[in-house]
């Protein structure tokens, strides 16, 4: 129970940053970036695993797609986020944040399921995993944006 409360506290800090709380210290932002990254990675894995395990049930997905390709795609996408976080953690702030931003933006593509079939054609579990991944991807992307903006402002100032 205590670990769930701690995780919830980190998530709330991340969400506060996501909506632009400027009074937070840089260390809390860095921690929130890591926590949101991990939460998004978990949400993404849940969605991809659900996709892979119930591949034939998802409406209008290509018939050639296999479970292994779904899991392989998740690994490749996650590698982008891991590389971004590693660069950011090692002081390569902008390249790291940009890669984390790309990683988060890729998470928004879960919405493409609704381009293949309407919301109502997906089960409750399908919709839940899609929406969970997309919500955390959007929050991570907004957090990355709040961290990039100060760097862009200082670089652009003469």
C-alpha positions in Angstrom: 0.0 0.0 0.0 2.8 2.4 0.9 4.5 1.9 -2.5 1.3 2.6 -4.3 0.9 5.8 -2.4 4.5 6.8 -3.2 3.9 6.0 -6.9 0.7 8.0 -6.8 2.6 10.9 -5.2 5.2 10.9 -8.0 2.5 10.7 -10.6 0.7 13.7 -9.1 4.0 15.7 -9.1 4.4 14.7 -12.7 0.9 15.9 -13.5 1.5 19.2 -11.7 4.5 19.7 -14.0 2.4 18.7 -16.9 0.0 21.5 -16.3 2.9 24.0 -15.8 3.6 24.5 -12.1 6.7 26.8 -12.3 7.5 26.7 -8.6 8.8 23.1 -8.7 12.6 22.6 -8.4 14.7 21.1 -11.2 15.3 17.9 -9.3 11.6 17.3 -8.9 11.2 17.9 -12.6 13.9 15.4 -13.4 12.2 12.9 -11.1 8.8 13.6 -12.6 10.3 13.1 -16.1 11.6 9.7 -15.0 8.4 8.7 -13.3 6.2 9.8 -16.1 8.5 8.0 -18.5 8.2 4.8 -16.5 4.4 5.1 -16.2 4.1 5.8 -19.9 6.4 2.8 -20.7 4.1 0.6 -18.5 1.0 1.9 -20.1 2.5 1.4 -23.5 3.5 -2.2 -22.6 0.0 -2.9 -21.3 -1.6 -1.6 -24.6 0.9 -3.4 -26.8 0.6 -6.6 -24.8 -3.2 -6.4 -25.1 -2.8 -5.7 -28.8 -0.6 -8.7 -29.3 -2.6 -11.2 -27.2 -5.9 -10.2 -28.7 -4.6 -9.3 -32.2 -7.5 -11.0 -34.0 -10.1 -9.2 -31.9 -8.9 -5.7 -32.7 -11.0 -4.4 -35.5 -9.5 -3.9 -39.0 -5.8 -4.5 -38.0 -3.8 -5.9 -40.9 -4.0 -9.6 -41.2 -0.3 -10.0 -41.8 0.5 -8.5 -38.3 1.9 -11.0 -35.8 2.2 -11.0 -32.0 6.0 -11.0 -32.4 5.9 -7.9 -34.6 3.7 -6.1 -32.0 6.1 -6.9 -29.2 9.1 -6.1 -31.5 7.6 -2.7 -32.3 7.2 -2.0 -28.6 10.8 -2.8 -27.9 12.0 -0.6 -30.8 9.8 2.3 -29.6 10.8 1.9 -26.0 14.5 1.9 -27.0 14.0 5.5 -28.3 12.7 6.5 -24.9 15.6 4.7 -23.1 18.2 6.3 -25.3 16.6 9.7 -24.7 16.5 9.3 -21.0 20.1 8.0 -21.0 21.3 11.1 -22.9 19.3 13.4 -20.7 20.6 11.8 -17.6 24.2 12.1 -18.9 24.0 15.8 -19.5 23.0 15.8 -23.2 19.8 17.6 -22.2 18.4 18.8 -25.6 19.1 15.6 -27.6 17.7 13.6 -24.7 14.6 15.6 -24.3 14.0 15.6 -28.0 14.2 11.8 -28.2 11.9 11.5 -25.1 9.5 13.9 -26.9 9.6 11.6 -30.0 9.0 8.6 -27.8 6.0 10.3 -26.2 4.6 11.5 -29.5 4.7 8.0 -30.9 2.4 7.0 -28.0 -0.3 9.3 -29.4 -0.5 6.9 -32.4 -2.7 4.7 -30.3 -5.5 7.0 -31.5 -5.0 5.5 -35.0 -7.0 2.5 -33.8 -10.1 4.8 -34.0 -9.2 5.6 -37.7 -9.5 1.9 -38.4 -12.7 1.4 -36.5 -15.0 3.6 -34.4 -14.8 3.7 -30.6 -17.9 1.6 -30.2 -16.3 -1.3 -32.3 -13.6 -1.7 -29.6 -14.1 -3.5 -26.3 -13.9 -1.7 -23.0 -10.5 -3.2 -22.4 -9.2 -2.1 -25.8 -10.5 1.5 -25.2 -9.0 1.5 -21.7 -5.5 0.4 -22.8 -5.5 2.9 -25.8 -6.7 5.8 -23.6 -4.3 5.0 -20.8 -1.4 4.9 -23.1 -2.4 8.1 -25.0 -3.1 10.0 -21.8 0.3 9.2 -20.3 2.0 9.9 -23.6 0.4 13.3 -23.8 1.4 14.1 -20.2 5.0 13.0 -20.9 5.1 15.1 -24.1 3.8 18.2 -22.3 6.3 17.7 -19.5 9.1 17.4 -22.1 7.9 20.6 -23.7 8.0 22.5 -20.4 11.6 21.3 -19.9 12.6 22.3 -23.5 11.2 25.8 -23.5 13.6 27.3 -21.0 16.6 25.9 -23.0 15.2 27.3 -26.2 14.7 30.7 -24.5 18.2 30.9 -23.1 19.8 29.8 -26.4 17.8 32.3 -28.4 18.7 35.3 -26.1 21.7 37.4 -27.3 
